[in-house]
Amino acid sequence: MKIAAVLVLGVAAAAAAVPVATAAPVVNPSDVRVSTLPKEVESCTLVANLRSDPEPDEIGIMLVNELKKRTSQSGGDTLLLSVKQGRVEIAKAYLCRASRPVVSTPSPADTRTPPSSAENVAGAPPVQKSVLDDRPVLRYVPKHDELKYTFGGVAPAARIAPGTRIVSWTEDCYDGAVTKPGQLPSKVQLPGHDNPQTGPFYVEGAEPGDTLTVHIEKLEPARDVGISSSFPGFGALNSTDRTALLHADLPETVWFYKVDRARGVLRTSSQDGKHVWEVPLAPFLGCLGVAPANGEARSTIVPDDFGGNLDCPEVRAGNTVYLGVRMPGALVSFGDGHLAMGDGEIIGTAVEGAMNVELTVDLIKHRETPWPRIENADWLMSVGAGRPLEDAARIAFKDMVAWVREKTGLSQMDAYEFVSQNARAPIIQIVDPNYTVLVKVAKNRLPSRAAR
């Protein structure tokens, strides 16, 4: 990924580092602070020059993670990084040894409304700083009346700097209304209160034409049960307003799943109690998105180019999601925790559950991302959403062709052929107002330069 002029991956304006007389312990690579301002390390100790020549032209999150790892291995806690025209000009490891405390907040209890904390009192929550670096940490547990039900059109819950780690929680897709067997969502859930969102968070300096990076660090069930259900007029095999059929709606039905954390599975039984089955526990965020362009507000059941209700299992811990900024501040939010889901989400829901969430929001300036992208150490992944299904697939395939060109320098036709023979394209969901398709290419299959 080429980044023009300046790569903004750390705190835009951190406090000056404090000089130390003795060596600090090696920090975890994920806790290495990334700075783009030489003045921030003037009082620090240089421990290693990490720049090699030539450095790869294509720079992205994986290269930055490698440089952070080398900084940690060198005994540093801060990476000074400068990138111009896709090439690393400066990559140096410094020992700065910041020492600012983090204020803890208890995890939400197994209740519909999470407990309030000091951060929720009198307005927006304060942003703390981590013990090992100057990376801000926002600990935010929303009250129920602070949850949002659209992407866009709502005021931010907090303002954060690029590089902020958010430690939070989000309610299930039923707005916490379904609490016991026998309850039907259509009877106990308020209309329009689907997929409540935590946030949105205003990212300082984010402007249209930039890209937000969201690195998901940890997702875990916040309760000991998950819930799945069918809905009237919804689902791949049900009659809907878009798929008009003469037969009556399938019956609204609810399944409660027990979360077995020790075995990593979810367990439920048939409606008559005569059969049981298990599903592997695989948490991910069904919703992750920014505010749509032009001040538009969109329902939280809709996936589109801004992200939203993607229902994509790859929005999981360990992966980085790239979202194009559409409005000043980006206004990123997340919700709709999924404990597990099969391809297609054909009944209309996953195994839904409240989720404890830890993620880091960062910013790449002057880099447009037309549709959501996902990356990890092994895969490049593009997401497309639309109807009919083949148009959702075309969006994702087209974006992957463009991404492969950015990574390799291939011509459009060569990249088209490469993706055609190497891509995998699971159908994510075929129930929402827009369908979702994921196209993925293994990084170890990317073309290398031919020997001359």
C-alpha positions in Angstrom: 0.0 0.0 0.0 1.6 3.3 -1.1 1.2 6.3 1.2 1.9 9.7 -0.2 3.9 12.3 1.7 3.4 11.3 5.3 2.3 8.1 7.0 0.1 8.9 10.1 0.1 5.8 12.2 0.8 7.1 15.7 -0.5 9.9 17.9 -0.5 13.1 16.0 0.6 15.2 18.9 2.1 13.3 21.8 3.9 14.8 24.8 7.6 15.1 24.6 9.4 12.0 25.7 11.2 11.8 29.1 14.9 11.0 29.0 16.0 7.9 31.0 19.3 6.9 32.5 18.8 3.2 32.5 17.4 0.8 29.9 13.7 0.1 29.9 12.4 -3.4 29.5 11.6 -4.6 26.0 7.9 -3.9 25.3 5.4 -6.0 23.4 5.5 -5.1 19.7 1.9 -4.1 19.8 2.7 -1.6 22.4 5.5 0.1 20.5 4.5 3.8 19.8 4.8 5.0 16.2 5.8 8.6 15.8 6.1 10.7 12.6 7.6 13.8 14.3 11.3 13.9 15.0 10.8 16.4 17.8 8.9 13.8 19.8 12.1 11.7 20.2 14.6 14.5 20.7 15.0 13.5 24.4 15.0 9.8 23.7 17.8 7.4 23.3 18.5 6.0 19.7 18.9 2.2 20.0 18.8 1.1 16.3 18.5 2.3 12.7 16.0 0.0 11.2 16.0 1.3 7.6 17.4 -1.2 5.0 18.1 -0.2 1.4 16.1 -0.7 -0.7 13.0 -0.7 1.5 9.8 -2.1 -0.3 7.9 0.5 -2.2 4.6 -1.0 -1.1 4.1 -0.1 2.6 1.2 -1.2 4.7 0.2 -2.4 8.1 2.2 -5.6 7.8 5.5 -3.7 7.2 4.8 -1.3 10.0 4.1 -4.3 12.3 7.4 -5.8 11.3 9.2 -2.5 12.1 7.5 -2.4 15.5 8.6 -5.9 16.2 12.2 -5.0 15.3 12.0 -1.9 17.5 10.9 -4.1 20.5 13.7 -6.6 19.8 16.2 -3.8 19.8 15.1 -2.7 23.2 13.1 0.3 22.1 9.6 1.5 22.8 9.1 4.1 20.1 9.4 3.8 16.3 10.2 7.0 14.4 8.8 6.5 10.9 8.7 8.8 7.8 7.4 7.7 4.4 7.5 9.6 1.2 6.2 8.4 -2.2 5.8 4.9 -0.9 9.4 4.5 0.3 10.6 4.5 3.9 13.0 7.4 4.5 13.4 7.0 8.2 12.8 4.0 10.4 14.6 4.3 13.8 14.0 2.6 17.2 14.2 4.9 20.3 13.9 4.2 24.0 11.6 6.9 25.5 9.9 5.0 28.4 6.7 6.8 29.0 4.9 6.2 32.2 1.3 7.3 32.2 -1.3 5.2 34.1 -4.3 3.6 32.7 -7.6 3.8 34.6 -9.5 0.5 34.6 -13.2 -0.1 34.1 -15.0 -3.3 35.0 -16.4 -5.4 32.2 -20.1 -5.3 31.7 -22.1 -7.7 33.8 -24.5 -10.3 32.4 -27.4 -7.9 32.2 -29.3 -6.1 29.6 -27.9 -2.6 30.5 -24.2 -2.6 31.3 -23.0 -0.9 34.4 -22.0 2.8 34.1 -18.5 3.9 35.0 -16.7 7.1 35.8 -16.1 7.6 32.0 -19.8 7.8 31.4 -20.5 10.6 33.9 -20.9 14.2 32.7 -20.4 13.8 29.0 -17.8 12.1 26.9 -15.4 9.6 28.4 -11.8 10.7 29.1 -9.0 9.3 27.1 -6.1 7.8 29.1 -2.6 6.9 28.0 -1.0 3.5 28.2 1.7 2.5 30.6 4.2 1.5 27.9 3.8 4.3 25.4 1.9 7.5 24.6 -0.8 5.6 22.7 -4.2 6.9 24.0 -6.6 4.3 25.5 -10.3 5.0 25.6 -12.3 2.9 28.0 -15.9 3.4 27.1 -19.0 1.4 28.3 -22.1 2.9 26.8 -25.3 3.2 28.7 -28.3 1.8 26.9 -29.7 5.2 26.0 -26.3 6.1 24.5 -26.5 3.3 21.8 -27.1 4.4 18.2 -29.2 2.9 15.5 -27.9 4.5 12.3 -24.6 5.0 10.6 -24.3 8.8 10.3 -26.8 11.4 11.5 -25.8 11.2 15.2 -23.4 13.1 17.4 -20.1 11.4 18.3 -19.8 9.7 21.7 -16.2 10.8 22.0 -13.3 12.4 20.0 -10.2 10.3 19.7 -6.7 10.8 18.2 -5.4 8.5 15.5 -3.7 5.5 17.2 -6.3 5.3 20.0 -7.0 1.9 21.5 -10.7 1.5 22.4 -11.7 -0.9 25.2 -15.4 -1.2 25.1 -18.6 -3.3 24.9 -21.5 -3.6 22.5 -25.1 -4.9 22.8 -26.6 -7.7 20.8 -28.6 -7.2 17.6 -31.9 -7.5 19.6 -31.0 -4.4 21.6 -30.9 -6.6 24.7 -34.6 -7.1 24.6 -34.7 -10.9 24.3 -33.6 -12.2 27.7 -35.4 -15.6 28.1 -36.8 -18.5 26.1 -40.4 -17.9 24.9 -39.8 -14.2 24.0 -40.2 -13.3 20.3 -38.1 -10.4 19.1 -41.0 -9.0 17.1 -43.0 -8.6 20.3 -40.3 -7.3 22.7 -37.9 -5.3 20.5 -38.6 -1.7 19.6 -39.0 -1.1 15.9 -35.9 0.4 14.4 -33.7 -0.8 17.3 -31.8 -3.4 15.3 -28.0 -3.8 15.6 -27.4 -1.0 18.2 -24.0 0.7 17.7 -21.3 1.7 20.2 -20.0 5.1 19.2 -19.6 6.8 16.9 -16.1 8.0 17.5 -14.8 11.2 15.9 -11.2 10.6 14.7 -9.2 13.8 14.8 -7.8 14.8 11.5 -9.8 12.3 9.5 -11.2 13.8 6.3 -12.9 12.5 3.1 -10.1 11.0 0.9 -8.4 9.4 3.9 -8.5 5.8 5.1 -9.4 4.6 8.6 -7.6 1.4 9.8 -9.3 -0.6 12.5 -7.1 -3.3 14.0 -9.3 -5.7 16.0 -7.3 -7.0 19.0 -9.8 -8.9 21.1 -13.5 -10.0 20.9 -15.1 -12.2 23.5 -18.7 -13.0 24.6 -20.0 -10.6 27.3 -22.7 -13.1 28.4 -23.0 -16.8 28.7 -25.7 -17.2 26.1 -26.1 -16.4 22.4 -29.4 -16.1 20.6 -30.5 -16.9 17.0 -33.9 -16.4 15.5 -36.0 -16.3 12.4 -38.0 -13.1 11.6 -41.3 -12.6 9.8 -40.5 -11.3 6.2 -36.8 -11.9 6.5 -34.4 -14.7 5.6 -33.1 -16.3 2.5 -35.8 -19.0 2.4 -38.7 -16.8 3.6 -41.0 -14.6 1.7 -39.9 -11.0 1.9 -40.8 -7.6 0.4 -38.1 -8.2 -2.3 -38.7 -11.9 -2.8 -42.5 -11.9 -3.1 -44.1 -15.3 -2.6 -47.7 -16.4 -2.0 -47.0 -18.6 1.0 -47.3 -17.3 4.5 -44.3 -16.4 6.6 -42.3 -19.1 8.2 -42.9 -19.2 12.0 -40.9 -16.8 14.1 -38.6 -19.1 16.2 -35.9 -18.5 18.7 -32.9 -20.7 19.7 -30.8 -20.0 22.9 -27.2 -21.2 22.7 -25.1 -21.9 25.8 -21.5 -20.5 25.5 -19.0 -23.2 26.5 -15.8 -21.1 26.8 -13.7 -24.0 28.0 -14.4 -26.1 24.9 -14.8 -23.1 22.5 -18.3 -24.1 21.3 -21.9 -23.0 21.4 -24.6 -25.5 22.3 -28.4 -25.6 21.6 -31.3 -28.0 21.2 -34.1 -28.5 18.7 -37.5 -27.0 19.5 -38.9 -30.3 20.7 -35.8 -30.9 22.9 -35.0 -34.3 21.2 -31.8 -33.2 19.5 -28.8 -31.1 20.3 -26.0 -29.6 18.2 -22.9 -27.5 18.7 -21.3 -24.7 16.7 -17.6 -23.6 17.0 -17.3 -20.3 18.9 -15.9 -17.8 16.4 -16.6 -14.2 17.5 -16.7 -11.3 15.1 -18.4 -7.9 14.6 -21.4 -8.0 12.4 -21.3 -4.2 12.1 -18.3 -1.9 11.6 -18.6 1.3 9.7 -18.1 5.0 9.2 -20.7 7.7 8.5 -21.9 7.6 4.8 -21.1 10.5 2.5 -23.0 13.7 2.1 -24.4 13.6 5.6 -26.6 10.6 4.9 -27.9 8.4 7.7 -28.3 4.7 7.0 -30.0 1.9 8.9 -27.8 -0.4 10.9 -29.1 -3.4 8.9 -27.5 -2.1 5.6 -24.0 -2.9 4.3 -22.5 -0.6 1.8 -19.3 1.2 0.8 -19.0 2.8 4.2 -19.0 -0.7 5.9 -22.0 -1.1 8.1 -23.8 -4.4 8.6 -21.3 -6.4 6.6 -21.9 -9.6 8.7 -18.4 -10.7 7.6 -16.7 -13.4 9.8 -13.3 -11.8 8.8 -14.1 -8.7 10.9 -12.5 -10.7 13.8 -9.6 -10.4 16.2 -6.2 -10.3 14.5 -7.4 -8.7 11.4 -7.2 -5.1 10.2 -10.2 -3.5 8.4 -9.7 -0.5 6.1 -12.6 1.9 5.7 -12.7 4.9 3.4 -13.5 8.2 5.3 -16.7 9.8 3.9 -17.3 12.6 6.4 -15.0 14.7 8.6 -14.0 12.8 11.7 -15.0 9.5 10.0 -17.5 8.8 12.9 -16.7 5.1 13.2 -19.0 2.8 15.2 -19.4 -1.0 15.8 -21.9 -3.5 17.1 -23.9 -6.6 16.2 -21.6 -9.1 17.9 -21.7 -12.5 16.3 -20.6 -15.5 18.3 -20.7 -17.7 15.2 -22.3 -17.7 11.7 -22.6 -20.0 8.7 -22.0 -18.7 5.2 -25.0 -16.9 3.8 -26.6 -16.2 7.2 -29.7 -17.7 5.6 -32.1 -17.7 8.5 -31.4 -14.0 8.9 -29.3 -14.0 12.1 -26.1 -15.4 13.4 -25.7 -16.7 16.9 -26.0 -13.2 18.3 -24.5 -11.9 21.5 -23.2 -8.9 23.4 -19.5 -8.5 23.0 -16.5 -7.2 24.9 -14.4 -5.3 22.3 -10.8 -4.1 22.1 -9.6 -2.4 18.9 -7.2 0.3 17.7 -8.3 3.0 15.3 -5.7 4.6 13.1 -5.5 6.8 10.1 -3.8 6.9 6.7 -3.9 10.3 5.2 -4.6 10.9 1.5 -5.4 7.3 0.8 -8.8 6.5 -0.7 -10.5 3.2 -0.1 -13.6 2.9 -2.2 -14.9 -0.3 -0.5 -14.0 -2.1 2.8 -10.8 -4.1 2.8 -9.5 -6.6 5.3 -5.9 -7.8 5.8 -3.9 -10.1 8.0 -0.6 -11.8 7.7 -1.8 -14.4 5.1 -4.7 -12.8 3.1 -5.9 -9.8 1.3 -9.7 -9.5 1.4 -12.1 -7.2 -0.4 -15.8 -6.8 0.5 -18.6 -5.9 -1.9 -22.2 -5.3 -1.1 -25.2 -4.9 -3.4 -28.1 -6.5 -5.1 -28.3 -8.7 -7.2 -25.7 -11.0 -5.7 -23.5 -11.0 -8.8 -23.1 -7.2 -8.5 -21.9 -7.6 -4.9 -19.4 -10.1 -6.2 -18.3 -7.8 -9.1 -17.6 -5.0 -6.6 -15.4 -7.2 -4.5 -13.6 -8.7 -7.5 -13.0 -5.3 -9.1 -11.5 -4.0 -5.8 -9.3 -7.1 -5.5 -7.9 -6.6 -9.0 -7.1 -3.0 -8.0 -5.4 -4.1 -4.8 -3.3 -6.7 -6.5 -2.2 -4.1 -9.0 -1.2 -1.8 -6.1 0.8 -4.6 -4.4 2.5 -6.0 -7.5 2.6 -3.4 -10.3 0.8 -5.8 -12.7 -1.2 -4.4 -15.6 -5.0 -4.4 -15.3 -5.4 -7.5 -17.6 -2.6 -9.4 -15.8 -4.1 -8.7 -12.4 -7.6 -9.7 -13.8 -6.2 -13.0 -14.9 -4.3 -13.5 -11.6 -7.3 -12.9 -9.5 -9.5 -15.1 -11.7 -7.2 -18.1 -11.1 -6.3 -17.5 -7.4 -9.2 -15.8 -5.6 -11.7 -17.4 -3.2 -15.2 -15.8 -2.9 -17.4 -17.0 -0.1 -21.0 -15.7 0.0 -21.2 -13.8 3.3 -24.9 -13.1 3.6 -27.9 -13.1 1.3 -30.6 -11.7 3.7 -29.9 -8.0 4.2 -31.1 -5.1 1.9 -27.7 -5.5 0.2 -26.0 -8.9 -0.1 -22.3 -9.3 0.9 -19.5 -11.1 -0.9 -15.9 -11.5 0.2 -13.1 -12.0 -2.3 -9.8 -13.1 -0.8 -6.3 -13.8 -2.2 -3.5 -15.5 -0.3 -0.5 -13.3 0.0 1.9 -16.2 -0.7 0.3 -16.5 -4.2 1.1 -12.9 -5.2 3.3 -12.7 -8.3 7.0 -12.1 -7.9 9.3 -10.3 -10.3 10.6 -12.6 -13.0 14.4 -13.2 -13.0 16.2 -11.3 -15.8 
